[in-house]
Amino acid sequence: MAETNTSPTVADLFRRAQALRSENPQAAYKEVAAQLVREFSNAPFPPTYNLTIPEQDGRAPQEDWSAGLPLVLRGIQQKDWNGVAQGVVLSLEQTENYEQQRGPEGTRDKWHDRSKGVEEVTAKVVGKWMPDELLKLAERSTPKRDK
């Protein structure tokens, strides 16, 4: 990936860090950061206008997955791949720690249930614009949650 002239996004770096962890779950976070630096050090730095990792919002609260973003920003501003990699890995570590402590999405306690307070309104609104057959298909393919 580092050979291309296109800038990787912060989300691209995060996904690569996740892939490295899944390839070698025993690897220390420090090793993952070092591998990111080796792979991306010749690439242009990520843009600063979009320091997000959208798919992580479903895995952990924003305060966890975004923990390393200030380090990422500072690394980009100072043209320091080590700082960028450390920030990405901090966000990955926080997300993984949250999942280990709380379990995967859908198995958490009621306090962390993100559907609380919006479930009834969502059902009402979805019924207005979603065709019945599509709604039934979605209901069949979605696992039921305990309330």
Secondary structure, DSSP 8 states (H G I E B T S, - for coil): -TTSSS---HHHHHHHHHHHHHH-TTS-HHHHHHHHHHHHTTS----SS----GGGGGTS-HHHHTTTHHHHHHHHHTT-HHHHHHHHHHHHHHHHHHHHHH-STTSS-GGG-TTTTTHHHHHHHHHHHS-HHHHHHHHHHS-----
